[in-house]
């Protein structure tokens, strides 16, 4: 795309929606391309393109780096990203891509973060990943690195979006973190050609991918001129939910994020604030089948067949968690963990799954009950 003058992400999206595959675009000819709705100048540039040998060399380099190209037409292309107005036509990627990966939340903030900001970013990364969300950030110093590390600490999944080529790790001190992300089943992506340095101009366009991958973006700590506010603007343009963690007005490190809250961003004090806001987007179509109150003590004759089927499909661990909950009773997460004898990560993961299915309900204060 960057080798063809005038061809940007929006035009590339239009052409891919019309022709479906890049091969068909280059084979279409100038007239057919112009008829698709692009300018004659861009159509002429595409039709005249002859740099396929250089492209082949770059693809060989991708393989040498143990990376790959994820194209718009591939099943692994992130579904959330496909919905934005200007998605990249392809992504260079290292790590494990998951088809239909939608439950993503971006966590970003200051590079020179306070101790409180760094701690909050790691906590959010940990708890979001433990609940089954993929944590998206930019591998930058400070907040980004903490969010990635928190997700890794929980054994969860995280995606790093780079503002440079996939062969470069910036900042260099995060090379170990980048390797841990790949080894831990996560993903590192970039739309930029191999060898592209981390120039300042790359990061604003990078941020549209960061927010585009996610259902919402959490701003942990941002000054009035923070680059994280660019991510916020991108998220709003993409119709994503914006969250912000409040901070002290004294240091100046949180002036930007505090202003976001005044302007309507969801205030975040704990991970439940994020999940409760995103829950309507996550509830599955068949959630209505689980409406009404019920308990595992009911007989099959008194229980809807859909509920019986769902109960039978649950694993032993999930059933052990569910058996801890009683009608008209709210139980704290710590009590559920203790009563079930399972690890916190296991309990949190199953509770999220059952919440999305409408089987359990989460209340403020980390309390859970049957739905």
N, C-alpha and C positions, 0 to 999 in steps of 0.2 A: 504493500500500500504506500509506504513512504518513498518508494522508488518511482512513483508515478505522480507527476505534478498535478496538483489540484484535487487529488483523490483523498478525501478524509473519511472518518468513520461513518458519518451520516450517509454520504454517497455510497460507500461500500455496503452499508446495510440495505439501501434501496436496491442496489444491483443484486445482492445475494437473495433478497426476497423475490426478485423478478426471475433470476436465472438459476438460483439454488446452489450451484457449484462454481468455484473460481474458474475451472476449465471452460465452462460454458460462457463465462463473461469474456474471456480473452478470445474465444472462438466466434463471438457474436458479430464482430465488425462494427465500424463506426456508426453506420446508419441505425442498426438495431439498438445499439447502446444509447444513442440520442433519443430514440423513440421510448426508451425506458424512463426518460424524465431527467437525464443529466445534461449538463452543458455540452455543446459541441467540442469545446476545447478539451474537456476531460475525456470525452469519448474518443477524440483523436489521439490523446496521449496513451490511453489504454490500448487502442488498436495498433499504435506504433511501437508498443513496448517490446523490446527484444532482449531484456536482461535476465532471461531464464537460466542461463548458465551460472550467473552470480547467485541466483536463488537456490539452485541445486547445491552449490558449494556451502551456502549457509545451512541448508538442511543437513548436509553431511556433518557440519560442525555441531549442530544440535544433537545428533546421535552420539558424537564423541563426548559430549558433555553429560551423557546419560540423561538427556532431557528429550522433549518431544514437542510437536506442534499440535495444539488443539484447535481445530477449525470450526467455524460457525456451523457447518453442516454435521459435525460429529456429535454423537450422543453424550459425550462427556462435557460438551460446552455448557457452562453454568446457566441454568434456566433463568435465574434472576437477572443475570447480566444481559441475556438475550432481549429482555424487555425494555432496556433503557433506550433513549433516542439515538445514542451514538456508541453502540457496543464495538469493541475491536473485532475485526473480521477473523482474527486468530489470536491465540495466546501461546507464547513459549512457556513451557511448564516443566518443573522438576517435582517429582513426588507422585502421590496418588490422587487422581481425579475421580470423583464419584458422580455418576449419572444421576440427574434429578436431585442434586444437592440444593436444598432451598432454605433449610433452617440455619441461616448465617446471621451473625450480628457483628458489626464493625465496632471496634474499640480503639479510639485514637485520642491523642492529646499532645501535651508539650514534650519537646525533646529534652529541655532542661526542666525537668519536673521536680516538684517538692517531694519530700519523703512520703507525705500523705497521698499525693497524687500517684506516685509509683505503687504504693501499697494498694490503693483502690483499684488501679488498673490490673494488677496481678490477681486481686481477689475476684474481680468481675470476670477476668479470663478463666480463672479456675472454676467458678461456680456456673458460668454459662456452659463451658465445655462439659462439666459434670452432669448438666441437665440435658446433654445431647445436642447442644448448639455448636456450630462451627464458628470459631472466633477469627475474624478477619482484621488484619492490621497491616502496617506498612514497613515493618522491620526496622523502623528508625530507633534512634536512641530514646531513652526515657520511657514514656507511656507505652509506645508500640511494643518495645521489647518485653516489657513487664506483662502486657496482655498475652503475647505469644507464650511467654514462659509459664504463666498461670495455667493456660490451656494444656500445655505439656505436662505440668505437674499433676494435673487431674487425670492424665491418661487420655485426654480428649483430643479433638482435632482442631487444627488452626491453619489458616491460609495467609501467606505473606505476599503482598502486591508490591513489586519493585518499580522504582523510578529509573532503572538502568537496565542494561542487558542482563539476560538470565545467567550469563557467565561471570557476572560481577556481583559481589556482596558489598552493599554500602549501608551503614558504615562498616569498615573492615573488622571491627571488634565483634561484630555480630555474626561472623562466619560460623562459629561453633553453634550458635542458636539456629542458624539457617540449616545446618546439617542435622540438628536434632529434630527440626520440623519435618524434614524429609524422612528421616529414620522413624519418626513417630507416626507415620501415616498421613502427614499433612501435605501441603502443596505450596510451592513457590511459583508465582506467575509474573510475566511481564509481556507487554505488547511491543516492546522496543527491540530493534534488531540486536543481534549478538555484538558485543563490543561497545554498545552505547554507554558513554560515561554518565554518572549521576549528576547531570546538569540541573540547575534550578528550574529551568523551563519545563523539564519533564514531569515534575511532581504535581502541578495542578491538573494536568490531563490524567496522570496516574490515579488521582483521587476519585475521578468519576468511576473507575473500575472498582476501587475499594468500596465505595458506597453502593455501587450497582450490584455487587455480589450479595449484599446484605438486605435483610428486611428492615433494618434500622441501624442508625449510627449513634454510639454513645461517646460523647465528648467528656473526657475525664477532667482535663485541666487545660485551659486555653486562655492566653492573654488576648488583648484587643486586636493584635495583629498576627495571631497564630495561624499557621497554615492549616490547622484543623478546621478553621472556620470555612475554608474552601471546601473541605469535605462536607461540611454542613450544608453549604449552598448547593452542592451537587446532589446531596441526598434529598433536599427539598424539591429540586427540579425533577428528580426521579420519582417523586411521590413516596419517599421512604420516611419512616418515623425518625424523629430526632430526639435524642435524650441528652441530658447534661447533668454532671455531678456538681453540686454547689461547692464553692470554695471560699476561703477567707478573703474578704475585700482588702485586707491590709497589705499582703505581699504583691498584689497585682498579677499573680500568675493565673487567677481565675476570673478576671474581669470579663473576658470574652464568653466563657461558659456561663457565668452568672447572668450576663445580658441575654443569652439564648433562653434561659429560663423565664426571664421577664417577657420575652417575645413569644413564649408559648411552648418551648421545648419541655418535654416531660422530665421532671426532677427525679434524679436517681440517688437513692441512699443505699439500696441493696438490689440484688439481682432480681428479686420478685417484682420490683417496679418495672423492670424491662419486660419480663415474661408476661406479666398481667396485661401490659399494653399491647403486646404482640399476639396474645392468645387468640383473638378473633381471626387473625390471618392463618393460624396454624390448625385450628379445629378442622377435623376431617369431615367430609360430606355425610358420613354415616353417623355423626355424633348424636343425631336425634334418636337413633335406635337405643341409646343408653339413657334417655331422659327419664326423670322420675327417680324416686329413692328406692334402693334395694340393698340387700346384704347377702353375703355368701351363705347365710343360714337358711335362705328361702329354699323351698322345694321346687324342682323343675316345673311342676304344674302351676305354681304361682309366679313364675318368672318368665318374661318374654323370651321367645326362642333365640332372638338375636343376642340377648345377654347371656343365655346358657352357652351358646356357641363361643362367645367371646371369653367366658370364664374357662371353658374347656381348652381354649387355644393358648391360655396363659401358661408360662413356664412355672415350675415349682417355686422359684424365687419370687416371681410376681404374685403368685397366690399367697405366699407367706407374708408378703407386704400387705396385701389386701385384707388378709385375715386379722391384721392388727387394728383395722378400722371398724368401728361400730356405728350403727345408725345414730344420728343426732349427737355425734361426739367429734370434737376436733382434737387432733393429736399432733403434738410438736414433732418435727422431723427427727430430732434426737431420740425421742421415745420410740419412733418407728424403727430407727436403725438398731436401737438396743433390743427391742422386742423381736425383730426379725432375725437378728444375728448376722446380718449381711453388711457388706462394706458401704460406706457413705455414697461412693460413686454408683454402686449397683442400685441402691435404694432411690437415689435422685433420678437416675436414668429411667427406671421403671415407673416412678411416680409421674414423670413428665409424659411418658408414653400413655399411661392410663388417664392422665388429665386431658390429653389431646383426644382420646377416645370418649371422653365424657363420663368416665367411670369414677374418677375422684375429683375433688375440687380443692384448690389451694386458697388459703385465707391469709390476710396480713399476719406477720409475725412467724412465718414458716410453719403455719398450722395446716393440716390436711384433714379432709373428711370425705365420706362417700358422697358422690354426686346425687 
